Every structure is written in structure tokens, then in C-alpha cells.
Amino acid sequence: MMLRYHLAAIVLLPVAVGAALFVSGVRVPIPEFGREYVLRFLLPGEGAETELPDILGSDDPNDPLVVIDAGHGGRDPGAVGGDVREKDIVLGLALALRDELVSQGGVRVAMTRDDDRLLTLGERPEIARRMEADLFISIHADSAGEKAPVTGASIYTLSNEASSDAAARFAARENDADRLNGVEIEGQSEEVSAILVELSQRRTQEDSNVFAGLVTRAGEGKLLFHPRPKRSAALAVLRAPDVPSVLYESGFVTNPEEAQRLLSDQGRKQFAEVMARAIRIYFARQAGTPAPVS
């Protein structure tokens, strides 16, 4: 019985108070939509596409287009070693390569990002595909965790079977970047992944492998490579079936000496010169013209 009285009081008391206020003429403010009670923000419309970046360098639309992708960005720092973040290292390298290509001429250049912002894994190769790029280069750095100091760059091409356990772990970590940073993504089954790789044009994959070889050869004695620099893995960022694509893993942020070298002006300059030379040789071969002289 006492419980009933309590329930009745809970229900009837607000009604009684409201009636008394109404009779007395006191006005109680009521929340209105559009005031501070409602937060408004824009969501991309269904099927909204990422805005394409500007093209720098050559004004000739017949010259080849390179799309440079600086990995991670925004709230996604990538690998971290002390106070060094992957996203900062790779953006500096990407900008240096862009400037080198623009200064040499004969190539058109675009960047997926040229500032500290986040793009999803799917947006990056899609930008290259929509721009009909002739080459897509995604720049990253790695972490060795608590292991002994590890050093050296490596270059990845797409394959549904990883070239090593280390390559498989690297691909798993990079492919999870969206999920770990709060971006909603839809995973794909192993069967679908296999089909995507199989449907990738054979020529595209061959060209990607050729370019990876050119990078390692152009960098001999100039860049520090891992003992096994050429690797392959099922990396989501390389899944543009009609654009030759590589992922350049520039080194290890957990190695303080290597991290500082990659952040230095000299380290960026060496990287940009080597990569630009590999790019020029690659396009010269594609066009059937003599390779540029060092």
C-alpha cells in the first residue's frame, strides 16, 4: 500500500506543480530546437566523394601523373617512437618528393594530403584511381616495438600472400588503422580479397614490381635499406587495380637515430632524389625513351 502512495506522488507531484505555476502566471522556459540544446553538424551525403587534390608540376596533360600518399594523419599518428610520430615523418618525406618532382619538370604531381588531416584507407587509392594516376606511392614508417634497434627501408607491392611473417604483421597493422582510429569500415572476406587481387591487371602488378626494383637500385649506397627490402602483402592502400602502386616503408620510428635522420633536411633530400630518379627511369621505360642520366 505504501508503495502505491509513493508511485502516485511521483506521478502527480509534477502535474500539481505545473498547474500551480500556470495559475500563478509564472512562465517556465521550454527547450527549443535550434538553441544550445541541439548540436548540428553536416554529414557527407550518400555517395559523397573525396575532393580531388590540385595537380602541380607540368602543365602538359600528356605527362605522367604521380599521386603521393603520406600515410596516417590527423587523429591517427601511426607508429610512435618517443616523441616522434609516423605521420610527421612521412608528410615531410612526401612534401620533399613533391617539390623535387616539380623542380625537375616533366611529371605531374598530386598529394592525397599535404597537411595534418585524416583520410581513410579507402580514400587514398581511390583518389589515385579517379585521377587516372600513372603511379601511386604511399609513404609510411614502421615500429619495432620493444625489440632491439631495427633499421632500414623496405618497399611493398600488393599480394594476397605475404612475403614473410613480418610483412603479414605490417599489413595487418596498417589495414586496421581505420578501425583503431574510430573510422567505420566494412571488412572484406578472404575470398573477396583474393578475387580483388586476382582481378588486378597483370600488367599493373608487373609494373608495380618493376618500380619497386628501380627504387632499390636507385637507392644503393644512398638510402639505408632493410636486408630484405622488397616485400609483398595484402595491403588495403594498394588495392587500386588499374594504378601501379607501392608502399614505401621509410624506416623505423622506434630507432631514434633513424627517426632523426628521416626528419632531417638531408634525410628528406636523399629520399626525394632517389625516389624521383626511380620515377623518371620508370616513366622513361614506359614511354620507350632512354633512361635519364644520374
Secondary structure as the mmCIF struct_conf table of DSSP 4:
data_model
#
loop_
_struct_conf.conf_type_id
_struct_conf.id
_struct_conf.beg_label_comp_id
_struct_conf.beg_label_asym_id
_struct_conf.beg_label_seq_id
_struct_conf.end_label_comp_id
_struct_conf.end_label_asym_id
_struct_conf.end_label_seq_id
HELX_RH_AL_P HELX_RH_AL_P1 MET A 2 SER A 24
TURN_TY1_P TURN_TY1_P1 GLY A 25 GLY A 25
HELX_LH_PP_P HELX_LH_PP_P1 VAL A 26 PRO A 29
TURN_TY1_P TURN_TY1_P2 PHE A 33 GLY A 34
BEND BEND1 ARG A 35 ARG A 35
TURN_TY1_P TURN_TY1_P3 GLU A 36 TYR A 37
BEND BEND2 VAL A 38 VAL A 38
HELX_LH_PP_P HELX_LH_PP_P2 PRO A 44 GLY A 45
TURN_TY1_P TURN_TY1_P4 GLU A 46 GLY A 47
HELX_LH_PP_P HELX_LH_PP_P3 THR A 50 ILE A 55
STRN STRN1 LEU A 56 GLY A 57
TURN_TY1_P TURN_TY1_P5 PRO A 61 ASN A 62
BEND BEND3 ASP A 63 ASP A 63
STRN STRN2 LEU A 65 ALA A 70
STRN STRN3 GLY A 73 GLY A 73
TURN_TY1_P TURN_TY1_P6 GLY A 74 ARG A 75
STRN STRN4 ASP A 76 ASP A 76
BEND BEND4 ALA A 79 ALA A 79
STRN STRN5 VAL A 80 GLY A 81
TURN_TY1_P TURN_TY1_P7 GLY A 82 ASP A 83
STRN STRN6 VAL A 84 ARG A 85
HELX_RH_AL_P HELX_RH_AL_P2 GLU A 86 GLN A 104
BEND BEND5 GLY A 106 VAL A 107
STRN STRN7 ARG A 108 MET A 111
BEND BEND6 THR A 112 THR A 112
BEND BEND7 ASP A 114 ASP A 116
TURN_TY1_P TURN_TY1_P8 LEU A 121 GLY A 122
HELX_RH_AL_P HELX_RH_AL_P3 GLU A 123 ARG A 130
TURN_TY1_P TURN_TY1_P9 MET A 131 GLU A 132
BEND BEND8 ASP A 134 ASP A 134
STRN STRN8 LEU A 135 ASP A 142
TURN_TY1_P TURN_TY1_P10 GLY A 145 GLU A 146
BEND BEND9 LYS A 147 ALA A 148
HELX_LH_PP_P HELX_LH_PP_P4 PRO A 149 PRO A 149
STRN STRN9 ALA A 153 LEU A 158
BEND BEND10 ASN A 160 GLU A 161
BEND BEND11 SER A 163 SER A 164
HELX_RH_AL_P HELX_RH_AL_P4 ASP A 165 ASN A 175
TURN_TY1_P TURN_TY1_P11 ASP A 176 ASP A 176
HELX_RH_AL_P HELX_RH_AL_P5 ALA A 177 LEU A 180
TURN_TY1_P TURN_TY1_P12 ASN A 181 GLY A 182
HELX_RH_AL_P HELX_RH_AL_P6 GLU A 190 LEU A 199
BEND BEND12 SER A 200 SER A 200
HELX_RH_AL_P HELX_RH_AL_P7 ARG A 202 ALA A 218
TURN_TY1_P TURN_TY1_P13 GLY A 219 LYS A 222
BEND BEND13 LEU A 223 LEU A 223
STRN STRN10 PHE A 225 ALA A 233
HELX_RH_3T_P HELX_RH_3T_P1 ALA A 236 LEU A 238
TURN_TY1_P TURN_TY1_P14 PRO A 241 ASP A 242
BEND BEND14 VAL A 243 VAL A 243
STRN STRN11 SER A 245 PHE A 252
TURN_TY1_P TURN_TY1_P15 VAL A 253 THR A 254
BEND BEND15 ASN A 255 ASN A 255
HELX_RH_AL_P HELX_RH_AL_P8 PRO A 256 LEU A 263
BEND BEND16 SER A 264 SER A 264
HELX_RH_AL_P HELX_RH_AL_P9 ASP A 265 ALA A 287
TURN_TY1_P TURN_TY1_P16 GLY A 288 GLY A 288
HELX_LH_PP_P HELX_LH_PP_P5 PRO A 290 VAL A 293
#
